[in-house]
Amino acid sequence: MLNQQGSTTEVAGAMTARIELQDDHEARAALCAELEQLADGLPSLPAPARIRRICNQIEAVTTHFRRADTLLETIAAPDIQPFASNMLERLVGMHLMDALHGEDLIAVLWDSTARGAVARPGEFGYMLRCFFDGCRRVMALESLLLTLFEQRIRQTA
């Protein structure tokens, strides 16, 4: 009975994590689409109000990285396969790198807004693409890991 209750708790935790990650993924996907549109429109910049909103979204997304790490680590059992454990460690590193890229993007966006133009559109476009490509790669890995953890939970239930 205790094992069954533990399994029920794990299943509920995995379902909650799935819902929360899906919400995060929707927000990240929308931001990636907006950043891609911004990159395609360089050297033009959107209005300062839109820049402020984009910067706020980047900050929110990088906060969600930490939340995603916590969610996935919470449902990952100590006895998970070495592959999944290594991928979870890699994911944390990818989140850190993307968070740093996000901080750099915010700095360039504000600097460009203050100048009224992007100093180096080619470099900035590359930065934008690195960020949204990284976010999309991370979303795919998060989904894969969550699926692996859900399968493990179902097998032990």
N, CA, C and O of each residue as an XYZ file, in Angstrom:
628
protein
N       0.817     -1.195      0.000
C       0.000      0.000      0.000
C       0.858      1.255      0.000
O       0.562      2.200     -0.731
N       1.911      1.284      0.802
C       2.801      2.430      0.857
C       3.451      2.671     -0.493
O       3.575      3.816     -0.928
N       3.869      1.596     -1.163
C       4.478      1.729     -2.491
C       3.487      2.332     -3.472
O       3.851      3.169     -4.297
N       2.235      1.905     -3.379
C       1.211      2.415     -4.286
C       0.957      3.903     -4.018
O       0.757      4.669     -4.960
N       0.963      4.321     -2.749
C       0.786      5.729     -2.420
C       1.973      6.537     -2.938
O       1.801      7.627     -3.484
N       3.183      5.993     -2.763
C       4.369      6.670     -3.280
C       4.290      6.825     -4.782
O       4.649      7.874     -5.319
N       3.820      5.783     -5.475
C       3.668      5.846     -6.919
C       2.625      6.878     -7.314
O       2.806      7.616     -8.282
N       1.531      6.926     -6.560
C       0.490      7.911     -6.837
C       1.043      9.322     -6.684
O       0.742     10.203     -7.490
N       1.844      9.535     -5.660
C       2.466     10.840     -5.437
C       3.416     11.174     -6.585
O       3.441     12.307     -7.066
N       4.187     10.199     -7.017
C       5.105     10.428     -8.135
C       4.348     10.769     -9.408
O       4.743     11.679    -10.137
N       3.267     10.053     -9.683
C       2.464     10.304    -10.884
C       1.877     11.716    -10.823
O       1.915     12.450    -11.811
N       1.340     12.090     -9.671
C       0.774     13.436     -9.515
C       1.858     14.495     -9.700
O       1.625     15.524    -10.335
N       3.040     14.243     -9.145
C       4.149     15.184     -9.307
C       4.571     15.321    -10.763
O       4.866     16.422    -11.227
N       4.600     14.211    -11.478
C       4.968     14.244    -12.897
C       3.915     14.986    -13.710
O       4.248     15.735    -14.628
N       2.644     14.778    -13.373
C       1.571     15.483    -14.097
C       1.655     16.985    -13.854
O       1.482     17.777    -14.780
N       1.919     17.373    -12.620
C       2.070     18.798    -12.292
C       3.259     19.383    -13.034
O       3.173     20.477    -13.590
N       4.373     18.652    -13.042
C       5.563     19.118    -13.753
C       5.279     19.271    -15.238
O       5.706     20.249    -15.851
N       4.569     18.326    -15.819
C       4.227     18.386    -17.247
C       3.422     19.659    -17.539
O       3.708     20.371    -18.501
N       2.424     19.936    -16.713
C       1.581     21.125    -16.922
C       2.402     22.398    -16.780
O       2.288     23.306    -17.602
N       3.226     22.468    -15.744
C       4.031     23.673    -15.526
C       5.057     23.866    -16.640
O       5.278     24.991    -17.089
N       5.681     22.784    -17.086
C       6.645     22.908    -18.181
C       5.958     23.287    -19.483
O       6.516     24.045    -20.277
N       4.757     22.772    -19.715
C       4.021     23.167    -20.923
C       3.713     24.653    -20.906
O       3.820     25.319    -21.936
N       3.334     25.180    -19.753
C       3.095     26.623    -19.629
C       4.378     27.397    -19.921
O       4.368     28.377    -20.666
N       5.481     26.943    -19.324
C       6.775     27.587    -19.571
C       7.149     27.510    -21.047
O       7.641     28.482    -21.620
N       6.917     26.361    -21.654
C       7.273     26.179    -23.065
C       6.463     27.103    -23.966
O       6.982     27.638    -24.945
N       5.194     27.286    -23.632
C       4.379     28.212    -24.430
C       4.926     29.630    -24.342
O       5.002     30.330    -25.352
N       5.307     30.053    -23.147
C       5.879     31.395    -22.976
C       7.213     31.515    -23.708
O       7.476     32.524    -24.362
N       8.054     30.488    -23.598
C       9.351     30.515    -24.287
C       9.184     30.490    -25.797
O       9.888     31.203    -26.512
N       8.261     29.677    -26.286
C       8.040     29.598    -27.736
C       7.575     30.944    -28.278
O       8.011     31.368    -29.348
N       6.696     31.614    -27.545
C       6.230     32.944    -27.974
C       7.385     33.938    -27.981
O       7.509     34.742    -28.904
N       8.229     33.886    -26.955
C       9.397     34.777    -26.913
C      10.349     34.469    -28.061
O      10.851     35.389    -28.707
N      10.602     33.206    -28.321
C      11.498     32.827    -29.430
C      10.970     33.363    -30.755
O      11.739     33.874    -31.569
N       9.669     33.249    -30.974
C       9.075     33.761    -32.220
C       9.254     35.272    -32.314
O       9.545     35.804    -33.385
N       9.077     35.956    -31.189
C       9.235     37.413    -31.190
C      10.692     37.810    -31.427
O      10.965     38.761    -32.160
N      11.621     37.089    -30.813
C      13.038     37.394    -31.018
C      13.475     37.081    -32.447
O      14.308     37.785    -33.018
N      12.912     36.031    -33.014
C      13.223     35.708    -34.404
C      12.724     36.821    -35.323
O      13.410     37.205    -36.270
N      11.549     37.328    -35.045
C      10.998     38.440    -35.821
C      11.872     39.685    -35.660
O      12.108     40.410    -36.626
N      12.342     39.926    -34.461
C      13.240     41.058    -34.210
C      14.533     40.899    -35.002
O      15.008     41.853    -35.618
N      15.104     39.693    -34.985
C      16.344     39.431    -35.728
C      16.142     39.633    -37.227
O      16.998     40.198    -37.909
N      15.013     39.170    -37.725
C      14.729     39.321    -39.159
C      14.543     40.783    -39.560
O      14.767     41.141    -40.716
N      14.130     41.636    -38.605
C      13.869     43.031    -38.904
C      15.048     43.965    -38.686
O      14.936     45.166    -38.928
N      16.184     43.427    -38.228
C      17.355     44.283    -37.993
C      17.815     44.904    -39.297
O      17.698     44.253    -40.336
N      18.322     46.099    -39.306
C      18.774     46.895    -38.157
C      17.672     47.709    -37.478
O      17.953     48.432    -36.522
N      16.451     47.613    -37.940
C      15.361     48.353    -37.299
C      15.084     47.792    -35.920
O      15.226     46.593    -35.678
N      14.686     48.675    -35.022
C      14.311     48.284    -33.667
C      12.842     48.601    -33.428
O      12.316     49.567    -33.981
N      12.180     47.798    -32.611
C      10.807     48.134    -32.237
C      10.790     49.338    -31.286
O      11.841     49.814    -30.856
N       9.617     49.810    -30.973
C       9.454     50.937    -30.047
C       9.992     50.558    -28.663
O      10.003     49.384    -28.295
N      10.437     51.565    -27.900
C      10.976     51.285    -26.555
C      10.022     50.507    -25.653
O      10.472     49.692    -24.848
N       8.726     50.738    -25.768
C       7.770     49.987    -24.938
C       7.823     48.494    -25.258
O       7.726     47.661    -24.358
N       7.974     48.160    -26.527
C       8.075     46.745    -26.914
C       9.412     46.158    -26.444
O       9.475     45.006    -26.015
N      10.477     46.965    -26.529
C      11.787     46.509    -26.031
C      11.683     46.185    -24.539
O      12.191     45.159    -24.087
N      11.031     47.052    -23.786
C      10.868     46.819    -22.341
C      10.110     45.512    -22.105
O      10.492     44.718    -21.245
N       9.043     45.290    -22.865
C       8.265     44.053    -22.717
C       9.113     42.829    -23.062
O       9.058     41.816    -22.364
N       9.892     42.922    -24.134
C      10.763     41.804    -24.531
C      11.785     41.521    -23.434
O      12.022     40.366    -23.082
N      12.387     42.579    -22.895
C      13.374     42.397    -21.822
C      12.735     41.741    -20.600
O      13.335     40.867    -19.975
N      11.525     42.162    -20.266
C      10.812     41.534    -19.144
C      10.534     40.064    -19.425
O      10.629     39.232    -18.523
N      10.191     39.739    -20.667
C       9.936     38.338    -21.034
C      11.222     37.512    -20.939
O      11.196     36.373    -20.472
N      12.341     38.082    -21.378
C      13.617     37.364    -21.285
C      13.937     37.071    -19.822
O      14.344     35.959    -19.486
N      13.758     38.060    -18.956
C      14.000     37.844    -17.522
C      13.081     36.766    -16.960
O      13.518     35.924    -16.175
N      11.818     36.788    -17.353
C      10.868     35.782    -16.866
C      11.261     34.385    -17.336
O      11.190     33.423    -16.571
N      11.673     34.280    -18.590
C      12.068     32.978    -19.137
C      13.287     32.433    -18.408
O      13.337     31.240    -18.108
N      14.268     33.275    -18.118
C      15.461     32.783    -17.434
C      15.140     32.387    -15.998
O      15.806     31.514    -15.441
N      14.142     33.006    -15.391
C      13.673     32.577    -14.073
C      13.018     31.204    -14.186
O      13.175     30.362    -13.302
N      12.291     30.982    -15.262
C      11.631     29.690    -15.483
C      12.651     28.577    -15.689
O      12.353     27.415    -15.414
N      13.860     28.913    -16.171
C      14.897     27.882    -16.308
C      15.167     27.244    -14.950
O      15.225     26.019    -14.835
N      15.330     28.064    -13.934
C      15.603     27.535    -12.597
C      14.425     26.692    -12.108
O      14.612     25.652    -11.475
N      13.220     27.149    -12.407
C      12.032     26.398    -12.008
C      11.965     25.055    -12.736
O      11.609     24.043    -12.132
N      12.299     25.037    -14.014
C      12.297     23.787    -14.773
C      13.320     22.810    -14.202
O      13.043     21.617    -14.074
N      14.500     23.318    -13.862
C      15.516     22.455    -13.248
C      14.969     21.819    -11.975
O      15.111     20.615    -11.765
N      14.347     22.626    -11.136
C      13.801     22.135     -9.870
C      12.704     21.110    -10.110
O      12.669     20.070     -9.452
N      11.803     21.397    -11.054
C      10.719     20.448    -11.351
C      11.269     19.101    -11.805
O      10.852     18.052    -11.314
N      12.212     19.140    -12.750
C      12.743     17.885    -13.279
C      13.559     17.132    -12.226
O      13.495     15.905    -12.153
N      14.316     17.857    -11.420
C      15.090     17.196    -10.368
C      14.174     16.593     -9.306
O      14.493     15.558     -8.721
N      13.039     17.239     -9.059
C      12.098     16.743     -8.060
C      11.500     15.401     -8.471
O      11.363     14.501     -7.642
N      11.148     15.265     -9.736
C      10.514     14.008    -10.151
C      11.525     12.947    -10.571
O      11.164     11.785    -10.753
N      12.791     13.338    -10.725
C      13.825     12.362    -11.080
C      14.188     11.561     -9.839
O      14.537     12.127     -8.803
N      14.104     10.275     -9.948
C      14.442      9.411     -8.820
C      15.959      9.303     -8.689
O      16.687      9.477     -9.667
N      16.426      9.018     -7.486
C      17.876      8.855     -7.303
C      18.439      7.694     -8.126
O      19.634      7.666     -8.421
N      17.594      6.751     -8.493
C      18.055      5.584     -9.229
C      17.801      5.699    -10.733
O      17.710      4.681    -11.418
N      17.685      6.927    -11.259
C      17.441      7.073    -12.693
C      18.643      6.576    -13.477
O      19.756      6.479    -12.961
N      18.386      6.267    -14.719
C      19.441      5.764    -15.592
C      20.563      6.789    -15.702
O      20.303      7.992    -15.671
N      21.810      6.328    -15.829
C      22.927      7.276    -15.973
C      22.737      8.235    -17.148
O      23.127      9.400    -17.066
N      22.139      7.751    -18.240
C      21.906      8.619    -19.395
C      21.030      9.807    -19.003
O      21.355     10.953    -19.313
N      19.919      9.528    -18.321
C      18.996     10.591    -17.923
C      19.650     11.518    -16.912
O      19.436     12.730    -16.952
N      20.439     10.964    -16.014
C      21.143     11.778    -15.034
C      22.127     12.724    -15.722
O      22.210     13.903    -15.375
N      22.869     12.203    -16.697
C      23.809     13.037    -17.450
C      23.078     14.113    -18.245
O      23.543     15.249    -18.336
N      21.936     13.753    -18.819
C      21.163     14.731    -19.588
C      20.598     15.819    -18.674
O      20.526     16.983    -19.068
N      20.198     15.448    -17.462
C      19.693     16.429    -16.515
C      20.811     17.409    -16.130
O      20.574     18.613    -16.034
N      22.013     16.900    -15.912
C      23.152     17.771    -15.621
C      23.448     18.684    -16.811
O      23.720     19.871    -16.630
N      23.398     18.144    -18.004
C      23.641     18.940    -19.215
C      22.575     20.029    -19.356
O      22.880     21.157    -19.741
N      21.333     19.686    -19.044
C      20.241     20.647    -19.128
C      20.474     21.832    -18.194
O      20.245     22.979    -18.579
N      20.920     21.566    -16.992
C      21.204     22.648    -16.043
C      22.277     23.570    -16.627
O      22.164     24.792    -16.525
N      23.306     23.000    -17.231
C      24.349     23.808    -17.869
C      23.815     24.631    -19.030
O      24.208     25.783    -19.215
N      22.920     24.039    -19.810
C      22.320     24.760    -20.935
C      21.465     25.921    -20.430
O      21.459     27.001    -21.021
N      20.749     25.690    -19.339
C      19.943     26.754    -18.753
C      20.833     27.908    -18.291
O      20.504     29.074    -18.511
N      21.943     27.588    -17.662
C      22.858     28.643    -17.203
C      23.396     29.449    -18.382
O      23.454     30.677    -18.328
N      23.785     28.755    -19.437
C      24.315     29.433    -20.616
C      23.245     30.322    -21.257
O      23.526     31.461    -21.630
N      22.041     29.812    -21.383
C      20.960     30.603    -21.977
C      20.602     31.799    -21.097
O      20.265     32.865    -21.611
N      20.673     31.632    -19.780
C      20.403     32.758    -18.878
C      21.448     33.856    -19.069
O      21.109     35.040    -19.078
N      22.709     33.471    -19.221
C      23.763     34.463    -19.484
C      23.548     35.149    -20.828
O      23.710     36.364    -20.942
N      23.185     34.374    -21.838
C      22.878     34.974    -23.146
C      21.710     35.949    -23.022
O      21.708     37.005    -23.655
N      20.720     35.595    -22.210
C      19.580     36.473    -21.995
C      19.996     37.799    -21.367
O      19.513     38.861    -21.760
N      20.895     37.728    -20.390
C      21.395     38.959    -19.769
C      22.120     39.823    -20.794
O      21.954     41.043    -20.808
N      22.921     39.196    -21.648
C      23.622     39.938    -22.703
C      22.635     40.581    -23.667
O      22.822     41.727    -24.076
N      21.588     39.849    -24.032
C      20.569     40.397    -24.936
C      19.896     41.624    -24.332
O      19.695     42.632    -25.009
N      19.557     41.525    -23.070
C      18.908     42.650    -22.404
C      19.821     43.874    -22.429
O      19.369     44.985    -22.702
N      21.106     43.668    -22.145
C      22.055     44.787    -22.146
C      22.138     45.436    -23.536
O      22.127     46.662    -23.651
N      22.220     44.619    -24.580
C      22.317     45.162    -25.941
C      21.009     45.838    -26.347
O      21.027     46.884    -26.997
N      19.886     45.252    -25.970
C      18.599     45.868    -26.296
C      18.471     47.255    -25.670
O      18.044     48.202    -26.330
N      18.842     47.370    -24.395
C      18.744     48.683    -23.744
C      19.761     49.662    -24.310
O      19.457     50.840    -24.499
N      20.967     49.178    -24.580
C      21.991     50.047    -25.177
C      21.536     50.535    -26.552
O      21.681     51.716    -26.870
N      20.996     49.647    -27.352
C      20.529     50.003    -28.692
C      19.357     50.974    -28.626
O      19.252     51.886    -29.445
N      18.481     50.775    -27.649
C      17.342     51.682    -27.487
C      17.841     53.080    -27.108
O      17.341     54.080    -27.622
N      18.821     53.144    -26.213
C      19.371     54.449    -25.809
C      20.060     55.149    -26.981
O      19.971     56.370    -27.114
N      20.746     54.383    -27.825
C      21.436     54.948    -28.992
C      20.471     55.292    -30.128
O      20.741     56.165    -30.952
N      19.356     54.593    -30.148
C      18.405     54.760    -31.238
C      18.713     53.878    -32.431
O      18.050     53.974    -33.463
N      19.717     53.017    -32.300
C      20.104     52.104    -33.385
C      20.948     50.967    -32.821
O      21.547     51.095    -31.754
N      20.987     49.871    -33.538
C      21.829     48.737    -33.167
C      23.229     49.006    -33.708
O      23.400     49.239    -34.904
N      24.235     48.974    -32.826
C      25.606     49.289    -33.231
C      26.138     48.283    -34.255
O      26.747     48.674    -35.250
N      25.913     47.006    -34.015
C      26.405     45.947    -34.908
C      25.260     44.974    -35.180
O      25.122     43.969    -34.482
N      24.436     45.264    -36.191
C      23.248     44.432    -36.439
C      23.569     42.961    -36.695
O      22.826     42.087    -36.249
N      24.658     42.672    -37.404
C      25.010     41.278    -37.690
C      25.322     40.503    -36.422
O      24.860     39.376    -36.245
N      26.101     41.105    -35.547
C      26.448     40.452    -34.288
C      25.221     40.299    -33.394
O      25.031     39.264    -32.754
N      24.391     41.343    -33.357
C      23.203     41.276    -32.526
C      22.225     40.228    -33.051
O      21.609     39.505    -32.268
N      22.083     40.146    -34.359
C      21.238     39.119    -34.955
C      21.720     37.726    -34.586
O      20.914     36.836    -34.313
N      23.041     37.537    -34.578
C      23.622     36.255    -34.190
C      23.309     35.951    -32.718
O      22.970     34.820    -32.370
N      23.428     36.976    -31.858
C      23.112     36.788    -30.435
C      21.650     36.365    -30.253
O      21.342     35.453    -29.486
N      20.767     37.047    -30.973
C      19.347     36.708    -30.882
C      19.105     35.269    -31.310
O      18.390     34.524    -30.639
N      19.706     34.884    -32.432
C      19.504     33.527    -32.942
C      20.083     32.479    -31.992
O      19.486     31.420    -31.797
N      21.234     32.768    -31.406
C      21.811     31.836    -30.426
C      20.855     31.635    -29.258
O      20.658     30.511    -28.795
N      20.265     32.724    -28.786
C      19.358     32.625    -27.650
C      18.121     31.816    -28.004
O      17.779     30.873    -27.291
N      17.440     32.169    -29.096
C      16.195     31.443    -29.364
C      16.452     30.029    -29.854
O      15.621     29.151    -29.620
N      17.565     29.771    -30.522
C      17.894     28.382    -30.867
C      18.179     27.575    -29.605
O      17.750     26.428    -29.480
N      18.911     28.188    -28.667
C      19.200     27.520    -27.399
C      17.933     27.216    -26.617
O      17.788     26.128    -26.060
N      17.015     28.177    -26.574
C      15.741     27.961    -25.865
C      14.964     26.799    -26.481
O      14.413     25.958    -25.769
N      14.929     26.765    -27.798
C      14.193     25.688    -28.467
C      14.853     24.324    -28.221
O      14.167     23.317    -28.048
N      16.165     24.307    -28.207
C      16.889     23.058    -27.941
C      16.603     22.591    -26.513
O      16.382     21.403    -26.279
N      16.607     23.517    -25.570
C      16.339     23.191    -24.169
C      14.917     22.667    -23.992
O      14.696     21.707    -23.254
N      13.950     23.296    -24.668
C      12.571     22.817    -24.559
C      12.455     21.376    -25.040
O      11.740     20.574    -24.439
N      13.149     21.050    -26.108
C      13.108     19.673    -26.619
C      13.712     18.704    -25.610
O      13.160     17.628    -25.381
N      14.842     19.074    -25.004
C      15.488     18.202    -24.027
C      14.634     18.073    -22.767
O      14.525     16.983    -22.207
N      14.033     19.163    -22.319
C      13.148     19.087    -21.149
C      11.991     18.128    -21.409
O      11.651     17.307    -20.556
N      11.397     18.237    -22.578
C      10.280     17.346    -22.923
C      10.725     15.893    -22.950
O      10.013     15.015    -22.461
N      11.894     15.634    -23.518
C      12.436     14.275    -23.562
C      12.665     13.734    -22.156
O      12.266     12.611    -21.849
N      13.302     14.523    -21.309
C      13.567     14.064    -19.945
C      12.269     13.812    -19.176
O      12.140     12.813    -18.469
N      11.332     14.710    -19.319
C      10.065     14.515    -18.621
C       9.380     13.236    -19.098
O       8.815     12.498    -18.291
N       9.427     12.975    -20.387
C       8.844     11.742    -20.925
C       9.553     10.515    -20.354
O       8.898      9.540    -19.988
N      10.881     10.553    -20.275
C      11.641      9.435    -19.685
C      11.251      9.211    -18.229
O      11.058      8.075    -17.799
N      11.138     10.303    -17.473
C      10.781     10.178    -16.063
C       9.350      9.652    -15.901
O       9.080      8.841    -15.015
N       8.442     10.114    -16.755
C       7.060      9.634    -16.699
C       7.000      8.143    -17.016
O       6.247      7.408    -16.377
N       7.776      7.692    -17.986
C       7.795      6.261    -18.326
C       8.323      5.444    -17.151
O       7.792      4.376    -16.847
N       9.367      5.942    -16.492
C       9.925      5.231    -15.335
C       8.885      5.143    -14.229
O       8.743      4.104    -13.584
N       8.155      6.238    -14.011
C       7.134      6.240    -12.954
C       6.031      5.245    -13.288
O       5.583      4.503    -12.414
N       5.588      5.223    -14.543
C       4.528      4.295    -14.938
C       4.980      2.841    -14.785
O       4.193      1.979    -14.397
N       6.244      2.579    -15.090
C       6.761      1.210    -14.988
C       6.814      0.741    -13.541
O       6.606     -0.439    -13.258
N       7.094      1.665    -12.622
C       7.189      1.276    -11.212
C       5.857      1.320    -10.495
O       5.724      0.824     -9.376
N       4.859      1.927    -11.155
C       3.536      2.048    -10.490
C       2.801      0.732    -10.521
O       1.682      0.637    -10.015
